[in-house]
Amino acid sequence: MLTFRRVMPCVAALLACGGLASAQPDQNPPVPLQPPAVIEAPPPSVTRLPTPAESFNAIGRFFGGATDAAGEVARGVGDAAGTVARLPLTNVVSGKEMCVNAPNGAPDCAAASEAMCRAKGFQRGASLDITSAYRCPAAFWAERREPNDKECVNESFVSKAACQ
């Protein structure tokens, strides 16, 4: 059993501790009753989609531009066809006419084109296809020697010409 003598010192000790606790300053400030300010995020940027009317107008402008471009192309084709129709009649002939070398070593095939067209019964002509070959003696190739300008010759000839 508890007696007064035993309880009294405990009560006195508790009161003394409570007094000390109230004598000390508060280390934690009181919590404010207001809620903290809420920081709102900026609204997300919304890309505005075009309305159906704007979309159809844009498509119409696109096709309108394409129609204008197609009209220009058609006019150009018509002009080209008219130009081709006004050209003198030409015939393409095939053959093999040797070109002479010019003083600088380049092939001169204008005379070869004229000769090819005259041989086919035309008045004049221009070369359409020229073939060139490096011709060396057979012995040269049999001995597997490197090509040189003393033994090998670069030949060119007209293989197609447009004649009038």
C-alpha positions in Angstrom: 0.0 0.0 0.0 1.0 3.5 -0.6 1.3 5.8 2.2 1.2 9.5 2.3 4.9 9.7 3.0 5.8 7.8 -0.1 3.4 9.5 -2.4 4.2 13.0 -1.3 7.8 13.1 -2.4 6.7 11.8 -5.9 4.0 14.4 -6.2 6.4 17.1 -5.2 8.9 15.9 -7.8 6.3 15.9 -10.5 5.2 19.4 -9.7 8.8 20.6 -9.7 9.4 19.1 -13.2 6.2 20.7 -14.5 7.3 24.0 -13.2 10.6 23.7 -14.8 9.1 22.7 -18.1 6.8 25.8 -18.1 9.7 28.0 -17.1 11.7 27.1 -20.2 11.0 29.1 -23.4 9.3 27.3 -26.3 11.8 26.0 -28.7 9.2 25.3 -31.4 7.0 28.2 -32.5 3.3 27.6 -32.6 1.9 26.3 -35.9 -0.1 28.9 -37.7 -3.7 28.3 -38.3 -3.6 29.4 -41.9 -2.9 26.9 -44.6 0.3 27.6 -46.6 -0.2 29.5 -49.9 -0.7 27.1 -52.8 1.6 27.8 -55.8 -0.3 27.0 -59.0 1.6 25.7 -62.0 1.1 27.7 -65.2 -1.6 26.2 -67.4 -0.3 23.8 -70.1 0.2 25.5 -73.4 -2.6 24.3 -75.6 -2.1 24.3 -79.4 -5.2 25.3 -81.1 -6.3 23.0 -83.8 -7.7 24.6 -87.0 -11.4 24.5 -87.4 -12.8 22.4 -90.2 -13.5 25.5 -92.2 -9.9 26.6 -91.9 -8.7 23.1 -92.9 -10.9 22.9 -96.0 -9.8 26.4 -97.0 -6.1 25.4 -96.7 -6.8 22.2 -98.8 -8.6 24.3 -101.4 -5.7 26.7 -101.6 -3.3 23.8 -102.0 -5.3 22.3 -104.9 -5.8 25.7 -106.4 -2.0 26.2 -106.5 -1.5 22.7 -107.9 -4.1 23.5 -110.6 -2.3 26.7 -111.5 1.1 24.8 -111.7 -0.5 22.1 -113.8 -1.8 24.7 -116.2 1.6 26.2 -116.5 3.1 22.8 -117.2 0.4 22.1 -119.8 1.2 25.5 -121.5 4.9 24.6 -121.5 4.3 21.2 -123.0 2.1 22.8 -125.7 4.8 25.3 -126.5 7.4 22.6 -126.7 5.2 20.5 -129.0 4.8 23.5 -131.2 8.5 24.1 -131.4 9.2 20.4 -132.2 6.5 20.6 -135.0 8.3 23.6 -136.5 11.7 21.8 -136.6 12.8 20.5 -139.9 12.2 16.7 -140.4 15.2 14.7 -139.1 16.1 11.1 -139.5 18.4 9.1 -137.3 20.8 6.9 -139.1 23.3 4.3 -137.8 26.7 3.4 -139.2 30.4 3.7 -138.5 32.3 6.6 -139.9 35.8 7.3 -138.6 36.5 10.8 -137.1 39.7 12.6 -138.0 41.9 14.0 -135.2 42.2 17.8 -134.9 45.6 19.3 -134.5 45.2 19.3 -130.7 44.5 15.5 -130.8 40.8 15.7 -130.0 38.5 13.9 -132.4 36.7 16.1 -135.0 33.5 14.2 -136.0 31.6 17.0 -137.9 32.9 15.8 -141.2 32.2 12.1 -140.3 28.6 13.0 -139.5 28.1 14.8 -142.8 29.7 11.9 -144.7 27.5 9.3 -143.0 24.3 11.3 -143.8 25.3 11.8 -147.4 26.0 8.1 -147.8 22.3 7.5 -146.7 20.9 10.1 -149.2 20.6 13.2 -146.9 22.1 16.7 -147.3 23.6 17.3 -143.9 23.8 15.9 -140.4 25.0 16.1 -136.8 26.5 13.4 -134.6 24.3 11.8 -131.9 26.5 9.1 -130.7 30.3 8.9 -130.8 32.3 5.8 -129.8 36.0 5.9 -128.9 38.4 3.0 -128.6 42.1 2.6 -127.8 43.5 0.5 -130.5 46.8 -1.4 -130.1 48.4 -4.1 -132.2 47.5 -7.7 -131.3 51.2 -8.5 -130.4 51.1 -5.7 -127.9 48.2 -7.3 -126.0 49.7 -10.8 -126.3 52.9 -9.7 -124.6 50.8 -7.9 -121.9 52.7 -4.6 -122.2 51.4 -1.3 -120.8 49.7 0.9 -123.4 51.8 3.7 -124.9 51.2 6.5 -127.4 53.9 5.1 -129.9 52.1 1.9 -130.6 48.5 2.5 -129.6 46.1 5.0 -131.2 42.9 6.5 -129.7 40.2 6.2 -132.5 36.7 7.8 -132.5 33.9 7.2 -134.9 30.3 8.3 -135.3 27.8 5.5 -134.8 24.5 7.6 -135.0 23.7 10.8 -136.7 20.7 13.0 -137.1 20.3 13.8 -140.8 18.2 16.3 -142.8 
